[in-house]
Amino acid sequence: MSLQTQENRILWQFDNQTLVVEPWGRNSLRVRATCQPRLDDEPWALLPSEAVEGVTIEQGNDSLTLRNGKAKAVLNSQGRLAFYNQHDELILEEFWRQRGSVGVGAVEKAQDKYISALKLDARAFRPIPGGKHQLTVRFEARPDEKIYGMGQYQQPVLDLKGCVLELAQRNSQASVPFMVSSLGYGLLWNNPAVGEVHFAKNLTEWRAQVTAQMDYWLTVGDTPSEITRQYGTATGTAPLMPEFATGFWQCKLRYRTQEELLSVAREYKRRALPISVIVIDFFHWPKQGTFCFDERDWPDPKAMVSELKAMGIELMVSIWPTIDATTDNYKQMKAKGYLVNSDRGVSVNLDFLGNTTFFDATHPGARQYVWDQVKQNYHAHGVRHFWLDEAEPEYRAYDFDNYRYHRGPVLEVGNIYPRDFAQAFWDGLRAEGEQDIINLVRCSWAGSQRYGVLAWSGDVHSSFGSLRNQLAAGLNMGMAGMPWWTTDIGGFQGGHVEDPAFRELLLRWFQWGVFCPVMRLHGYREPHVAPAQRFDSNGVAQCDSGAPNEVWSYGEENLAIMTAGLHLREKLRPYIQRQMAAAHEHNDPVMRPLFFDFPQEAQSWQVEDQYMFGPDILVAPVLYAGERRRRVWLPAGANWQDLQGETYSGGNWIDADAPLEAIPVFLRQGSPVIEELR
């Protein structure tokens, strides 16, 4: 066994394993280990580290200690790691169970908890055919720990302690593997392999199914905001959101023609209803992978964009990564190696209205090929904003072991696909001189935020249970470094426009949407509208559309309530723009759990059904059918004022009215937003 120092790094080597710990940004460390001949310097989610001053390395009798600001790593001669904060408090340590071993944790002195006959190592590299490894990394569990972040999972759970999470991308699931601990650290699992993490009561365990090495980044901070800001420095922050994007977005599955879309936009203007963006959904194209408008239904895109611009409305257009096997693009891309490959069977990834294969977003040539088509057929007509749907990508069967990308098998690199998909459009738009870039993407990974990604929560069901899931998902996405986030208001599928129960759900979702980073009405409403006997050249019937989904589609009573919500959103836009600036500059989430702004209050770590929208607005959504009152916690350290002007002292629970017309919202007294909302 060998302990070494190398400039400002500490290393351990034994047999074929090498471990390196090094400073990587303020108060932060990068930890890598491999059984390969050499460490891989692939950054994955991380940006290059800036020079760090004040790093010290201390030699002990049987250990090396590396200090970088508030972060301290202790590595002993047996290769065991523990991490401490600036107060020398243990915050994280590896889980080892071996005979006669000596741990590095501070909590065990007289009796070493590591001594065991279990023969479990903290870092287990299991060789697999092909030369790489399955990896398991274990840490000691702390019963008092709370865990947040990790992206978007369809569950009503904010504190992830006790959860098992799949590290894989699916429709409505986004693996963004950065966690924030209540113990004062954050950890990025800097590995795009398919795997899972167990935040169990008895240990924390990370797994990668195929990988060349272990790679994680750890940061230490006194507050959640310090931790997330350091993560933003390490992986990048979102750009400054374009001002138009903070307004109201109108969308449905699907506007079938240019005239239908324009008629909706004109009606919003006729009614003097605020609208900033309107969206063209899928199958506006002749075939998947042609990357162009169908001239039969969209005869003059340039004129359409011009008319919308004159009304002050931005256009966003859906792009899918699917390439139909009967298109010329398929033949060319297949020949160039630009498509996802299957290791077994026929290379058909999705069979929705045609046999299609995804373009390989991890291939730089494929990204450029797709952008060149989009540039010619959309950007040249004035389209500047894109909806990157199916970005997981959504395989017909999620047999991750069967697919292979340019950068490697999906089991090894699969989680990076949505980030590379977004990068194709970010790079292309930047090359054309565009600055106000925003891409609506149905999935994301660590680092996606720096490519103008507005993540949304996928094709979720229209139900109150699903609404509760989205609240937890949005808050954890923000804690995972994804401040641009939205949902399909009303849920995507299952809502009948004439159903009173759905209309109540839609109102509650809409009222919550007013206080989301982006407010976007979308869905596949019932009753569905059959296609007008339209078939493609191969006889494949083209998709139907949902029922109307505009704010006037749900009756006059609901229209009045939603109209009030639209005007409230307009008043909020200066405040929201300030929060977007904070997200850009510091990586502060726009919507965040109460503990982000009130970390010293124990109750703020317990409440999971309300949140802060920026530092000055507390939102308590109505999450159950028929609910007309709900309990609300008002944090201490501030006095609070509701939207009717009544004031309340902080540090108290109150029973708040929640009539059908509004959800409980409270403003921090002294905030300029109070004047802005008058």
Secondary structure, 3 states (H helix, E strand, C coil): CEEEEECCEEEEEECCEEEEEEECCCCEEEEEEECCCCCCCCCCCCCCCCCCCCCEEEECCCEEEEEECCEEEEEECCCCEEEECCCCCEEEEECCEECCCCCCCCCCCCCCCCECCCCECCEEEEECCCCCEEEEEEEECCCCCCEEEEEECCCCCCCCCCCEEEECCECCEEEEEEEEECCCEEEEECCCCCEEEEECCCEEEEEEEEECEEEEEEEECCCHHHHHHHHHHHHCCCCCCCHHHHCEEECCCCCCCHHHHHHHHHHHHHCCCCCCEEEECCCCCCCCCCCCCCCCCCCCHHHHHHHHHHCCCEEEEEECCEEECCCHHHHHHHHHCCECEECCCCCCCECCCCCEEEECCCCHHHHHHHHHHHHHHCHHHCCCEEEECCCCCCCCCCCHHHEEECCEEHHHHHHHHHHHHHHHHHHHHHHCCCCCCCEEECCCCCCHHHHCEEEECCCCECCHHHHHHHHHHHHHHHHCCCCCEECCECCCEEEECCCHHHHHHHHHHHHHHCCCCCEEECCEEECCECCCCCECCCCCECCCECCCCCHHHHCHHHHHHHHHHHHHHHHHHHHHHHHHHHHHHHCCCCEECHHHHCCCCHHHHCCCCCEEECCCEEECCCCCCCCCEEEEEECCCCEEEECCCCEEECCEEEEEECCCCCCCEEEECCCCHHHHCC
